[in-house]
Amino acid sequence: MDWERLGFDFQKTLGHVKFTWSNGSWDEGVLDAEPYLKVHTMSSAIHYGQGIFEGAKAHHCADGVVRLWNIDANARRLALGCERMMMPVVPKQTFVQACEWAVAANFAFVPPYETKGAMYLRPFVFGHGPQLGLSPAPMFHFCVLAIPVASYYSSGLAPIDVLVVDSNDRAAPQGVGHVKASGNYGSDIKVSITARADGFSSVLYLDPKEKAYVEEFSVSNFIGIKYDGPTFVTPDTDTVLESTTNDLLMQLARSLGWTVERRPIHVSELAEFDEVAGCGTAVIMMGIRSITHKQTVYHYDSIDYVSRLYHHYRAIQFAENPDIFGWGTPCASLQDLGKL
C-alpha cells in the first residue's frame, strides 16, 4: 500500500465477513474473498430499500495495539436500525466478533500509526431472496467490509464552505431519519453534486416541517461553538441519525469543562456562533468557514476550539492520551477468534 496517497476510496482487501440469516437464526459466518454478492433479482433490499449500514473504525495505536473505536455504540445503532426496518437483530457479540474478524483477516491493510489513517469498517444488513410483495425478506445477509482510509475530506480539518438547502429534505418526520437506512442517503447525491458545482463542499439541511431549524450536514452532525463558556451546541431532533462521534465529543467537551447544549437551533442562530463544525465517523470533525443561506453568508474566522477538541479526541483515539472513557477495544487476533 502507498500510505502517503491513501484517501477515502474503496481499496480491495483480502475479503469481507458474511453472515446469513435463514430459518430463524444467523449462521456462523464466513470470510469471503469475492467482492461480489449473489442475490435474488427480487430481493427486498433492491426493490423496497430493506437495508441498513453502519460506519465504524479501527486504528493502529501509539502502543502498537489495533483497537476498535466505540464499537458497542455501532452495535446498538445497527440493532435499532434492524428493528425499525423489520430485519433480524444482529446480536452485539456477533457484531463485535464480525468487526474483529474483518480487521484481523485484513491486518496487513490497517494503516500504520504514523499515517494517522484508519481501517474503515462498513457493517450492513439487507434483505434478499424472492419477495414480490411488500413484506420482510425471507433471508438476510450481515456483512462487514474493512477498507483502509485517510480523511473523508482531503483538506482534513481545513474549513470548508457550506450551502443551506431549502428545496430538499434530509429525512421525513416520523420516518427513518433516526436510523442509518440505505435510502436516506441516495437523495442527497444530487443535492450535494449540485452544491459542489457551485463551489460548496457540503450542504446543511433544515427541518422538513418549518424550514427554520438546523438538522445536519450532508454526511455529518452539526456543532456550533460559542466562546462564552465555551458552549458546545448541537441539534436535538428525531429526524437525524444520532452520531456516535457527536456523543463522544459531547462527553469529551464536558470533561474539559465546556457547557454542552443539545436543543433546537433556529437558522438565525447561525449568526451567533463563533465557530461551526461537522462531525461523524468518516469525517471525524470538519471545520466550517462559511454557511450561505439565501442571500446571507455567515462567516467563521476561526476553528481554534474545534481544533482543540479534535486533537484531544484524536489523542485518545490513537492511545496517545489515556482512554479514561473506555472508548477503544483491543482487536482480537484470528487465533483468538478461532478462525485459523
LODOZA-964831 format. One record per residue: x, y negated, z of N, C-alpha, C, O in turn; residue in one letter. Coordinates in steps of 0.1 Angstrom, whole numbers, padded with zeros to 4 digits, always signed. Each point is the difference from the previous one (the first is absolute). Example, Ala and Ser with C-alpha at 12.3 -4.5 7.8 and 13.67 -1.06 7.14 Angstrom:
REM residues 2
+0132+0057+0078-0009-0012+0000+0009-0012+0000+0010+0000+0007a;-0014-0011-0014+0009-0011+0000-0008-0011+0008+0005-0011+0001s;
This chain:
REM residues 340
+0008+0012+0000-0008-0012+0000+0009-0013+0000+0010+0000+0007m;-0015-0009-0015+0007-0013+0000-0007-0009+0010-0010-0007-0003d;+0014+0007+0016-0007-0006+0011-0001-0015-0002-0009-0007+0004w;+0019+0001-0011+0001-0015-0001-0011-0004-0010-0005-0012+0001e;+0000+0020-0009-0011-0003-0010-0013+0005+0004-0010+0000-0008r;+0009+0005+0020-0013+0005+0005-0011-0011+0000+0003-0010+0006l;-0015+0013-0011-0011-0009+0001-0012+0007+0006+0002+0010+0007g;-0014-0015-0009-0012+0006+0004-0007+0006-0012-0010-0004-0005f;+0016+0015+0001-0005+0007-0012+0001+0015+0002+0006+0005+0010d;-0014+0003-0018+0001+0014+0001+0013+0006-0003+0007-0004-0010f;-0002+0013+0019+0012+0007-0003-0002+0015+0002-0006+0004+0010q;+0010+0004-0020-0002+0014+0001+0009+0006+0011+0012-0002+0000k;-0019+0010+0009+0008+0007+0010-0002+0015-0002-0004+0004-0010t;+0007+0003+0021+0000+0015-0002-0014+0006+0001-0002+0011-0004l;-0007-0019+0009-0014+0006+0000-0009-0007+0010+0005-0008+0008g;-0017+0012-0008-0010-0006+0010-0007+0012+0007+0001+0011-0004h;-0006-0015+0016-0007+0010+0008-0015+0000-0004-0006-0010-0001v;+0000+0022+0000-0014+0001-0004-0007+0011+0009+0004+0011+0001k;-0015-0016+0005-0009+0009+0008-0013+0001-0008-0004-0010-0006f;-0003+0021+0007-0013+0002-0007-0011+0003+0011+0003+0009+0008t;-0014-0015-0009-0011+0003+0008-0011+0008-0008-0004-0005-0010w;+0000+0016+0015-0010+0008-0006-0006+0010+0010+0008+0004+0009s;-0020-0001-0010-0007+0010+0009+0002-0005+0015+0001+0008+0009n;-0002-0021-0008-0001-0005+0014+0013-0003+0007-0001-0004+0012g;+0013+0005-0018+0012-0002+0007+0011-0004-0009+0000+0003-0012s;+0011-0009+0017+0012-0003-0007+0009+0011+0000+0001+0008+0010w;+0006-0005-0021+0010+0010-0001+0013-0004+0007+0001-0011+0006d;+0010+0019-0008+0013-0003+0007+0008-0009-0008+0011-0005+0005e;-0015+0001-0017+0008-0009-0008+0011+0006-0008+0005+0010+0004g;-0001-0017-0014+0012+0004-0008+0008-0013-0004-0005-0011+0000v;+0017+0014-0004+0009-0011-0005-0001+0002-0015+0005+0011-0005l;-0010-0020-0003-0002+0001-0014+0010-0009-0008+0000-0012+0002d;+0009+0018-0010+0010-0008-0007-0007-0007-0012+0006-0009-0006a;-0017+0014+0001-0007-0005-0012-0007-0014+0004-0008+0000+0009e;+0011-0011-0016-0006-0013+0003-0014-0002-0005-0005-0011+0001p;-0001+0022-0006-0013-0001-0006-0010+0009+0008+0004+0011+0005y;-0016-0015-0004-0011+0007+0007-0010+0005-0010-0004-0007-0009l;+0001+0020+0010-0010+0006-0009-0014-0001+0007-0002+0007+0010k;-0007-0015-0015-0013-0001+0007-0011+0002-0011+0002-0002-0012v;-0014+0005+0017-0011+0002-0009-0004-0013-0006+0000-0011+0006h;-0005+0011-0018-0004-0012-0007-0012-0007+0006-0002-0012-0002t;-0006+0020+0010-0011-0006+0007+0002-0003+0015-0009+0000+0008m;+0022-0002-0005+0003-0002+0014-0006-0013+0005+0000-0010-0007s;-0005+0010+0019-0007-0012+0006+0010-0012+0001-0005-0012+0000s;+0018+0014+0002+0009-0011+0001+0001-0008-0013+0001-0012+0000a;-0002+0019-0011+0000-0006-0013-0012-0008-0003+0000-0011-0005i;-0012+0017+0007-0012-0006-0004-0007-0008+0011-0006-0011-0004h;+0008+0014+0016-0008-0007+0011+0010-0007+0010-0005-0005+0010y;+0018+0006-0012+0009-0007+0009+0001+0006+0013+0004-0007+0010g;-0006+0020-0008+0001+0006+0013+0015+0003+0003+0005+0011-0002q;+0002-0021+0006+0014+0001+0003+0005-0011+0009-0005-0011-0001g;+0015+0013+0009+0006-0010+0008+0015+0003+0000+0005+0010-0004i;+0003-0021+0008+0014+0002+0001+0006-0008+0012-0007-0008+0006f;+0019+0011-0003+0007-0007+0011+0013-0005-0005+0005+0004-0011e;+0001-0013+0018+0014-0004-0002+0008+0000+0013-0004-0006+0010g;+0014+0014-0010+0009+0001+0012+0014+0000-0004+0003+0000-0012a;+0006-0001+0022+0015+0000-0003+0008+0008+0009-0004+0002+0012k;+0016+0002-0016+0010+0006+0008+0013-0008-0003+0002-0004-0011a;+0006+0002+0021+0012-0007-0001+0013+0007+0005-0001+0007+0010h;+0012-0009-0017+0012+0005+0005+0006-0011+0010+0003-0010-0005h;-0003+0013+0018+0003-0010+0010+0015-0001+0003+0008+0008-0004c;-0005-0019+0012+0014-0003+0003+0007+0011+0008+0012+0001-0001a;-0020+0007+0008+0006+0011+0008+0001+0013-0008+0004+0011+0005d;-0007-0011-0018+0001+0011-0009-0012+0009+0000-0001+0010-0008g;-0009-0013+0016-0013+0008+0000-0010-0006-0010-0001-0012-0002v;-0006+0021-0005-0011-0004-0009-0013+0001+0008-0003+0010+0006v;-0004-0022-0006-0012-0001+0008-0012-0003-0008+0001-0009-0009r;-0012+0015+0011-0013-0004-0005-0004-0012+0008+0002-0001+0012l;-0009-0009-0019-0003-0012+0007-0015-0001+0002-0008+0000-0009w;+0004-0001+0022-0014-0002+0004-0009+0010-0006-0011-0003-0004n;+0015+0015+0003-0007+0010-0008-0013+0004+0006-0009+0004-0008i;+0007-0004+0021-0012+0003+0006-0012-0009-0004-0011+0004-0002d;+0015-0017+0000-0010-0009-0005-0005+0003-0014-0012-0001-0003a;+0021+0006-0006-0004+0004-0013-0009+0012+0000-0009+0001-0008n;+0012+0008+0017-0008+0012+0002-0014-0003+0004-0010+0005-0005a;+0009-0015+0014-0014-0004+0005-0007-0007-0011-0012+0002-0002r;+0019-0011-0006-0007-0007-0010-0005+0009-0012-0010-0002-0005r;+0019+0012+0002-0005+0010-0010-0012+0008+0005-0009+0002-0008l;+0009+0001+0020-0011+0008+0006-0013-0009-0001-0011+0006-0004a;+0012-0018+0007-0012-0009-0001-0005-0001-0015-0012+0000-0002l;+0022-0001-0007-0004+0000-0014-0006+0012-0005-0010+0000-0008g;+0015+0012+0013-0006+0013-0004-0015+0000+0005-0009+0005-0008c;+0007-0009+0020-0014+0000+0006-0009-0008-0009-0011+0003-0003e;+0016-0015+0000-0009-0010-0008-0003+0005-0014-0011-0002-0005r;+0021+0009-0001-0002+0005-0014-0005+0014-0001+0001+0006-0010m;-0006-0001+0021-0005+0014+0001+0010+0010-0005-0004+0009-0009m;+0015-0009+0015+0011+0009-0004+0005+0007+0013-0001-0007+0011m;+0006+0019-0011+0004+0006+0012+0012-0007+0006+0010-0004-0007p;-0010+0002+0020+0010-0008+0007+0013+0008+0000+0000+0013+0003v;+0011-0019-0006+0013+0006+0002+0005-0001+0014+0001-0011+0005v;+0000+0022+0002+0004-0001+0014+0014-0007+0002+0008+0000-0009p;-0007-0007+0020+0012-0008+0002+0013+0008-0001+0009-0004-0006k;-0009+0016+0012+0011+0009-0001+0004+0003-0014+0012+0000-0003q;-0022+0003-0005+0002+0003-0014+0006-0012-0008+0009+0002-0008t;-0015-0013+0011+0004-0013-0007+0015-0002+0003+0008-0003-0009f;-0004+0003+0022+0013-0004+0004+0010+0011-0005+0011-0004-0005v;-0015+0017+0006+0009+0010-0006+0002-0001-0015+0011+0002-0005q;-0022-0006-0002+0001-0002-0014+0010-0011-0004+0008+0001-0009a;-0009-0012+0017+0009-0011-0003+0015+0004+0004+0009-0004-0008c;-0007+0011+0019+0013+0005+0003+0006+0009-0011+0011-0001-0004e;-0020+0010+0000+0004+0009-0011+0004-0007-0013+0010+0004-0006w;-0018-0014+0002+0003-0007-0012+0014-0008+0001+0008+0000-0009a;-0005-0005+0021+0012-0007+0002+0012+0010+0001+0010-0002-0007v;-0012+0013+0014+0011+0009+0002+0004+0007-0014+0011+0002-0002a;-0022+0001-0006+0003+0006-0013+0007-0009-0009+0007+0005-0009a;-0009-0018+0011+0006-0010-0009+0010-0008+0007+0002-0012-0003n;+0005+0018+0013+0009-0008+0008+0011-0007-0007+0004-0011+0004f;+0001+0017-0015+0010-0007-0008-0004-0013-0006+0008-0008-0004a;-0021+0006+0004-0006-0012-0006-0003-0011+0010-0005-0011-0004f;+0007+0014+0017-0002-0010+0010+0010-0011-0001+0012+0003+0001v;-0015-0015-0004+0010-0011-0001+0009-0001+0012-0005+0001+0011p;+0018-0002-0013+0009-0002+0012-0003-0012+0008-0006-0009-0005p;+0010+0010+0018-0003-0011+0009+0005-0014-0006-0007-0010+0001y;+0018+0010-0007+0006-0012-0004-0008-0007-0011+0001-0013-0001e;-0009+0020-0006-0008-0006-0011-0012-0007+0005-0006-0008-0006t;+0002+0011+0019-0013-0005+0006-0012+0004-0009-0010-0007+0000k;+0011+0018-0008-0011+0005-0007-0008+0009+0009+0002+0002+0011g;-0012+0005-0017-0008+0009+0007-0005+0011-0009+0000-0001-0012a;-0004+0012+0018-0007+0011-0007-0015-0003+0002-0006+0001+0010m;+0000-0005-0021-0014-0004+0000-0008+0013-0002+0002+0008-0009y;-0012-0006+0018-0008+0012+0000-0014-0004-0004-0006-0009+0005l;+0001+0017-0015-0014-0002-0005-0008+0012+0003-0002+0009-0009r;-0004-0008+0021-0010+0011+0002-0013-0004-0007-0004-0012+0000p;-0003+0022-0006-0013-0003-0005-0009+0013+0000+0005+0011+0000f;-0018-0014+0000-0009+0011+0001-0011-0003-0011-0004-0011-0002v;+0001+0021-0006-0010-0002-0010-0009+0013-0003+0005+0011+0003f;-0017-0013-0007-0009+0011-0003+0002+0005-0015+0002-0008-0009g;-0002+0021+0008+0001+0006-0014-0008+0013+0000-0006+0004+0009h;+0005+0001-0021-0009+0012-0003-0012-0005-0008-0003-0012+0000g;-0004+0021-0006-0012-0003-0008-0011-0006+0008-0006+0007+0008p;+0003-0020-0010-0010-0007+0007-0007-0010-0009+0005-0011-0002q;-0017+0014-0003-0007-0009-0009-0008-0010+0008+0000-0012-0003l;-0007+0017+0014-0009-0009+0008+0009-0008+0010+0011+0003+0002g;-0017-0014+0003+0006-0008+0010-0001+0006+0014-0010-0002+0006l;+0020+0009-0003+0001+0007+0014+0014+0003+0002+0009+0000-0009s;-0005+0004+0022+0014+0003+0003+0005+0011-0009-0007+0010-0004p;+0020-0011+0001+0006+0010-0009+0001+0014+0007+0000+0001+0012a;+0001+0009-0020+0001+0014+0006+0014+0003+0005+0002+0009+0008p;+0008-0017-0013+0014+0003+0004+0007-0014+0002-0004-0010-0006m;+0015+0010+0013+0008-0012+0002+0014+0003+0001+0005+0011+0004f;+0003-0021-0009+0015+0001+0002+0004-0011+0009-0005-0011+0000h;+0015+0014+0008+0007-0010+0008+0015+0001-0004+0006+0010+0002f;-0001-0021-0007+0014+0000-0005+0008-0011+0007-0006-0010+0004c;+0019+0012-0003+0009-0011+0004+0012-0001-0009+0007+0010-0002v;-0006-0021-0005+0012-0003-0008+0010-0008+0008-0003-0007+0009l;+0016+0009-0012+0011-0007+0006+0008-0007-0011+0006+0006-0008a;-0005-0020+0009+0006-0007-0011+0010-0011+0007-0005-0008+0008i;+0017+0008-0012+0010-0010+0006-0004-0014-0006-0002-0001-0012p;+0002-0009+0021-0004-0013-0005+0008-0011+0007+0006+0002+0011v;-0005-0014-0017+0005-0012+0006-0013-0009+0003-0010+0006+0003a;+0012-0019-0002-0011-0009+0003-0011+0001-0011+0004+0002-0012s;-0016-0004+0015-0011+0000-0009+0002-0012-0010-0002+0001-0012y;+0005-0013+0018+0004-0011-0009+0015-0001+0000+0007+0000+0010y;-0002-0002-0022+0015+0000-0002+0006-0012+0007+0012+0000+0003s;-0020-0010+0000+0004-0012+0007+0001+0002+0015+0006-0009+0007s;-0010+0021-0002+0000+0003+0014-0009-0010+0008-0012-0001-0003g;+0018-0005+0013-0007-0009+0008-0002-0014-0006-0007-0009+0006l;+0014+0006-0017-0001-0013-0006-0014-0004-0003-0008+0008-0005a;+0004-0020+0008-0014-0004-0001-0005+0000-0014+0007-0003-0009p;-0020+0006+0008-0007+0001-0013-0012-0009-0001-0004-0006+0011i;-0001+0003-0023-0012-0008-0002-0012+0009-0002+0001+0010-0006d;-0012-0014+0012-0012+0008+0001-0012-0008-0005-0001-0012+0002v;-0008+0019-0009-0013-0006-0005-0012+0005+0008-0001+0013+0001l;-0007-0021+0004-0013+0004+0006-0010+0004-0011-0002-0008-0009v;-0004+0020+0011-0009+0005-0010-0015-0003+0005-0003+0005+0010v;-0004-0012-0019-0014-0002+0004-0010+0008-0008-0011+0002+0004d;+0016+0003-0016-0009+0006-0010-0001+0015+0002-0007+0007-0007s;+0015-0001+0016+0000+0015+0002+0001+0003+0015+0005-0008+0008n;-0011+0019-0004+0001+0005+0013+0009+0011+0002+0002+0008-0008d;+0005-0008+0020+0009+0011+0003-0008+0013+0003+0004+0011-0004r;-0015-0013+0012-0008+0012+0004-0014-0005+0004-0001-0012+0003a;-0009+0021-0003-0013-0004+0003-0003+0001+0015+0006+0009+0007a;-0014-0017-0001-0004+0001+0014-0007+0014+0002-0008+0004-0008p;+0012+0003+0019-0006+0013+0003+0003+0010-0011-0006+0010-0001q;+0017-0012-0007+0004+0009-0010+0012+0009+0006-0001+0005+0011g;+0012-0004-0019+0011+0008+0004+0013-0008+0001+0011+0006-0002v;-0012-0019+0004+0011-0008+0001+0009+0003+0012+0012-0003+0000g;-0018+0009+0010+0007+0003+0012+0008+0013+0000+0007+0003+0009h;-0008+0004-0020+0008+0012-0002+0008-0001-0013-0003-0009-0008v;+0013+0017+0006+0009-0001-0011-0005+0008-0012+0006+0009-0005k;-0018-0012+0001-0007+0008-0011+0007-0005-0013+0003-0011-0002a;-0001+0021-0007+0007-0002-0012-0006-0011-0009+0007-0009-0005s;-0020+0009+0005-0007-0010-0009+0001-0014+0005-0004-0010-0008g;+0008+0007+0020+0001-0013+0005+0011-0008-0007+0000-0013+0000n;+0009+0020-0006+0012-0007-0006-0001-0002-0015+0007-0009-0005y;-0014+0017-0002-0001-0001-0014-0005-0014-0005+0004-0005-0010g;-0014+0000+0018-0006-0013-0004+0010-0012+0001-0002-0010-0006s;+0012+0012+0014+0010-0011+0002+0010-0001-0011+0006-0011-0001d;-0005+0021-0007+0011+0000-0011-0002-0012-0009+0009-0008-0003i;-0021+0006-0002-0003-0011-0010+0002-0013+0007+0006-0009-0006k;-0011+0008+0018+0001-0013+0007+0015-0004+0002+0004-0011-0002v;+0004+0021+0007+0014-0003+0003+0008-0003-0013+0008-0009+0000s;-0011+0017-0011+0008-0002-0012-0004-0014-0006+0009-0007-0005i;-0021+0003+0006-0004-0014-0005+0007-0010+0008+0005-0010-0005t;-0005+0011+0019+0007-0009+0008+0015-0001-0003+0006-0011+0000a;+0000+0022-0002+0015+0000-0003+0002-0008-0013+0011-0006-0001r;-0020+0008-0009+0002-0007-0012+0000-0016+0002+0005-0007-0008a;-0012+0003+0019+0000-0014+0003+0010-0004+0010+0000-0011+0005d;+0010+0020-0002+0011-0004+0008-0001+0004+0015+0008-0005+0008g;-0019+0012-0004-0002+0004+0014+0004+0015+0002-0003+0009-0008f;+0010-0007+0019+0005+0014+0003-0010+0009+0006+0001+0012+0000s;-0011-0019+0006-0011+0008+0007-0012-0008+0000+0000-0012-0003s;-0011+0018+0008-0013-0007+0002-0005+0002+0014+0004+0009+0007v;-0012-0019-0003-0006+0001+0013-0016+0000-0001-0005-0008-0007l;-0001+0019+0012-0014+0001-0001-0007-0006+0012+0005-0001+0011y;-0017-0004-0014-0009-0006+0010-0012+0010+0003-0001+0010-0008l;-0006-0012+0019-0011+0009+0003-0010+0000-0011-0003-0010-0006d;-0003+0022+0003-0010+0001-0011-0013-0007+0002-0007-0002-0010p;+0003-0001+0022-0013-0005+0003+0000-0015-0002-0009-0006-0007k;+0018-0001+0014-0001-0015+0000+0011-0006-0008+0000-0012-0003e;+0010+0019+0000+0012-0005-0007+0006-0012+0008+0004-0010-0006k;-0003+0012+0019+0005-0010+0008+0010+0004+0010+0007-0008+0006a;-0005+0021-0004+0009+0006+0010+0011+0008-0007-0003+0008-0009y;+0015-0009+0014+0012+0007-0005-0002+0015+0003-0004+0004+0011v;+0006+0005-0021+0000+0014+0001+0014+0006+0000+0006+0003+0011e;+0000-0002-0023+0014+0006+0000+0006-0003-0014-0007-0004-0009e;+0020+0006+0008+0007-0001-0013-0003+0012-0008-0006+0010+0005f;+0011-0009-0017-0002+0011-0009+0004+0013+0006-0008+0010+0000s;+0020-0009+0006+0005+0013+0005+0005-0002+0015+0008+0008+0004v;-0013-0018+0003+0005-0002+0013-0010-0008+0009-0008-0008-0006s;+0009+0009+0019-0007-0008+0009+0005-0014+0001+0011-0003-0004n;-0020-0006+0009+0004-0014+0001+0004-0003+0014-0006+0004+0010f;+0017-0012-0008+0004-0005+0012+0003-0015-0001+0007-0005-0009i;-0013-0003+0019+0003-0014+0001+0007-0003+0013-0003+0006+0010g;+0013-0015-0011+0008-0003+0012-0001-0015+0003+0002-0008-0009i;-0005+0005+0022+0000-0014+0004+0011-0001+0011+0001+0008+0009k;+0007-0019-0010+0011-0001+0008-0004-0003+0015+0008+0002+0009y;-0020-0007-0007-0005-0002+0014-0002+0014+0006-0011+0006-0002d;+0020-0002+0010-0002+0013+0007+0013+0008+0000+0006+0002+0011g;+0000+0003-0022-0007+0000-0014-0012+0010+0001-0001+0008+0008p;-0008-0010-0018-0012+0008-0001-0001+0007-0013+0002-0005-0011t;-0004+0018+0012-0002+0009-0011-0015+0003-0002-0007+0004+0009f;+0002-0008-0021-0014+0001-0003-0002+0009-0012+0007-0001-0010v;-0016+0010+0011-0004+0010-0011-0015+0002+0000-0006+0000+0010t;+0000+0002-0022-0014+0001-0001-0006+0012+0008+0006+0011+0001p;-0018-0012+0003-0008+0010+0006-0012+0003-0009-0009-0008+0001d;+0010+0018-0009-0011+0003-0009-0001+0015-0003+0011+0007+0000t;-0023-0002-0002-0001+0015-0002+0000+0004-0014-0002+0011-0004d;+0005-0021-0005+0001+0003-0015+0014+0001-0004+0003+0003-0012t;+0007-0004+0021+0014+0001-0003+0006+0012+0007-0003+0003+0012v;+0012+0004-0019+0007+0011+0006+0008-0005+0011+0008-0009-0001l;-0008+0016+0013+0008-0003+0011+0014+0004-0002+0003+0012-0001e;+0006-0022-0001+0014+0003-0003+0007+0006+0012+0000-0006+0011s;+0006+0017-0013+0008+0006+0011+0012-0009+0003+0005-0001+0012t;+0001-0006-0022+0011-0009+0002-0005-0012+0008+0008-0005+0009t;-0019+0000-0012-0006-0012+0007-0001+0003+0015+0003-0008+0008n;-0008+0020-0005-0002+0004+0014+0013+0000+0007+0001-0005+0011d;+0010+0010-0017+0013+0000+0006+0005-0014+0002+0006-0003+0010l;-0008-0006-0020+0005-0013+0001-0007-0008+0011+0006-0008+0006l;-0019+0011-0004-0007-0007+0011+0006+0005+0013+0001-0009+0009m;+0001+0022-0007+0007+0004+0012+0013-0006+0002+0003-0005+0011q;+0005+0004-0021+0013-0006+0001-0001-0015+0003+0008-0005+0009l;-0017-0002-0015-0001-0014+0002-0004-0003+0015+0005-0009+0006a;-0014+0017-0001-0004-0001+0015+0012+0003+0009+0002-0007+0009r;+0007+0016-0013+0011+0004+0008+0010-0012+0000+0009-0001+0009s;-0009-0007-0019+0009-0011-0001-0006-0013+0006+0006-0011+0000l;-0018+0012+0006-0006-0011+0007-0009-0008-0009-0004-0011+0004g;+0001+0015-0016-0009-0007-0009-0014+0002+0004-0003+0010+0006w;-0006-0019-0010-0014+0002+0002-0005+0006-0013+0004-0004-0011t;-0012+0015+0012-0006+0007-0011-0015-0002-0001-0007+0003+0010v;+0002-0007-0021-0014-0002-0002-0005+0008-0012+0005-0002-0011e;-0015+0010+0013-0006+0008-0011-0014-0005-0001-0009+0003+0009r;+0006-0011-0019-0013-0007-0001-0003-0004-0014+0009+0000-0008r;-0021-0005+0005-0003-0005-0013+0009-0013-0003+0002-0008+0009p;+0002+0007-0021+0008-0011-0004-0007-0007-0012+0000+0005-0011i;-0005-0017+0013-0006-0008-0010+0010-0004-0010+0012-0003+0004h;-0015+0002-0017+0010-0003-0010+0006-0014+0002+0011-0003-0003v;-0019-0006+0010+0005-0013+0002+0012+0000+0010+0008-0010+0001s;-0008+0021+0008+0011+0001+0010+0014+0002-0007+0010+0000+0007e;-0010+0003-0020+0013+0002-0007+0008-0012+0002+0013+0001-0001l;-0019-0013+0002+0007-0012+0002+0007-0002+0013+0008-0008+0002a;-0012+0016+0008+0004-0001+0014+0012+0009+0003+0006-0002+0011e;-0003+0012-0019+0011+0009+0003+0014-0006-0004+0001-0007-0010f;+0008+0009+0018+0014-0004-0003+0007+0010-0009+0009-0004-0008d;-0012+0016+0010+0006+0011-0009-0011+0010-0003-0010+0002+0008e;+0011+0005-0019-0009+0010-0004+0008+0012-0006+0010-0002-0006v;-0015+0014+0009+0007+0012-0005-0011+0011-0003-0011-0001+0004a;+0016+0011-0012-0008+0012-0002+0007+0011+0007+0012-0001+0002g;-0019+0012+0001+0007+0011+0006-0007+0013-0004-0012+0001-0003c;+0020+0010+0002-0005+0013-0004+0011+0010+0000+0012-0004+0000g;-0015+0017-0002+0010+0010+0000+0010-0002-0012+0012+0001+0002t;-0017-0004-0013+0008-0001-0012+0008-0013+0000+0012+0000-0002a;-0018-0011+0005+0006-0013+0000+0008-0004+0013+0009-0008+0000v;-0013+0015+0011+0005-0003+0013-0005-0014+0004-0010-0001+0007i;+0018-0009-0011-0005-0014+0001+0004-0008-0012+0011+0003-0006m;-0020-0012+0001+0004-0008-0011-0003-0015+0004-0011-0002+0005m;+0020-0007-0007-0002-0014+0003-0009-0006-0011+0001+0004-0011g;-0008-0014+0015-0009-0007-0009+0005-0015-0001+0001-0007+0010i;+0001+0003-0022+0005-0014-0003-0012-0009-0002+0000-0012+0005r;-0010+0017-0012-0012-0009-0003-0012+0009-0002+0001+0011-0004s;-0013-0017+0007-0012+0006-0003-0009-0010-0007-0003-0011+0005i;-0001+0015-0017-0008-0009-0009-0015+0004+0001-0003+0012-0003t;-0005-0021+0007-0015+0002+0001-0007-0011-0007-0001-0011+0004h;-0004+0015-0016-0007-0010-0009+0010-0011-0003+0011+0002-0006k;-0014-0015+0010+0009-0011-0003+0010-0003+0012+0008-0009-0001q;-0009+0017+0011+0009-0003+0012+0011+0010+0001-0002+0012-0002t;+0014-0017+0004+0012+0009+0002+0005-0002+0014+0004-0011+0004v;-0004+0022+0004+0006-0001+0013+0014+0005-0001+0004+0010-0004y;+0005-0019+0009+0015+0003+0000+0005+0004+0014-0004-0005+0010h;+0013+0015-0010+0006+0004+0012+0015+0000-0002+0006+0007-0008y;+0000-0016+0016+0014-0004-0003+0010+0009+0007+0012+0000-0002d;-0017+0009+0011+0010+0008+0008-0006+0015+0001-0012+0002+0000s;+0021+0007+0002-0003+0013+0004+0008+0004+0013+0004+0012+0002i;-0001-0022+0006+0009+0002+0011-0005+0011+0010+0007+0009+0003d;-0020-0011+0001-0006+0009+0010-0003+0014-0007+0001+0010+0006y;-0005-0011-0019-0002+0012-0007+0013+0008-0001-0001+0013+0002v;+0012-0019-0005+0012+0006-0001+0005+0006+0014+0005+0011+0000s;-0008-0018+0011+0004+0005+0013-0008+0013+0003+0006+0010+0004r;-0019-0010-0007-0008+0012+0003+0004+0011-0009+0001+0012+0004l;+0002-0015-0017+0004+0010-0009+0013+0007+0004+0001+0013+0000y;+0009-0021+0004+0013+0006+0004-0001+0008+0013+0007+0010+0002h;-0015-0015+0008-0003+0008+0012-0006+0014-0004+0004+0010+0005h;-0013-0011-0014-0008+0012-0004+0010+0010-0007+0000+0012+0003y;+0008-0017-0012+0009+0009-0008+0011+0005+0009+0005+0012-0002r;-0001-0019+0012+0011+0005+0009-0005+0012+0008+0007+0009+0003a;-0020-0009+0001-0006+0011+0007-0002+0012-0010+0003+0011+0003i;-0007-0015-0015-0003+0010-0011+0012+0009-0003-0001+0011-0003q;+0013-0018+0003+0013+0007-0003+0008+0004+0012+0012+0003-0001f;-0019-0003+0013+0007+0004+0012+0012-0009+0004+0009+0005+0006a;-0009-0017-0011+0011-0009+0004-0003-0006+0013+0009-0004+0008e;-0022+0003-0004-0004-0004+0013-0008+0011+0006-0006+0008-0007n;+0005-0007+0020-0008+0011+0006-0014+0000-0004-0007-0011-0001p;+0001+0022-0001-0014+0002-0004-0008+0001+0012-0004+0012+0004d;+0002-0023+0003-0008+0001+0013-0014+0003-0002-0007+0004+0010i;+0002-0005-0022-0014+0003-0003-0003+0015-0004-0011+0004+0001f;+0022+0003-0004-0002+0014-0005-0006+0001-0014-0008+0009-0002g;+0012-0018-0007-0006+0000-0013+0007+0010-0009-0007+0005-0010w;+0019-0002+0012+0007+0009-0009+0000+0015+0005+0000+0002+0012g;-0001+0007-0021-0001+0014+0003+0011+0008-0008+0000+0000-0012t;+0010+0005+0019+0011+0008-0007-0006+0011-0009-0009+0007+0004p;+0014-0007-0017-0006+0010-0009+0006+0013+0001+0012+0002+0002c;-0020+0009-0001+0004+0013+0001+0007+0005-0013-0002-0005-0011a;+0011+0015+0013+0007+0005-0012-0008+0011-0006-0010+0005+0006s;+0013+0000-0018-0007+0011-0006+0001+0013+0009-0009+0007+0001l;+0021-0006+0006+0001+0012+0009-0009-0001+0011-0006+0010+0004q;+0005-0022+0002-0009-0002+0012-0014+0002-0004-0008+0005+0008d;+0004-0008-0021-0013+0001-0004-0003+0015-0005-0012+0003-0003l;+0022+0005+0003-0002+0014-0005-0002+0001-0014-0007+0009-0005g;+0013-0019-0003-0002+0000-0015+0012+0005-0007+0000-0001-0013k;+0010+0006+0020+0012+0006-0007-0002+0015-0002+0009+0006-0006l;
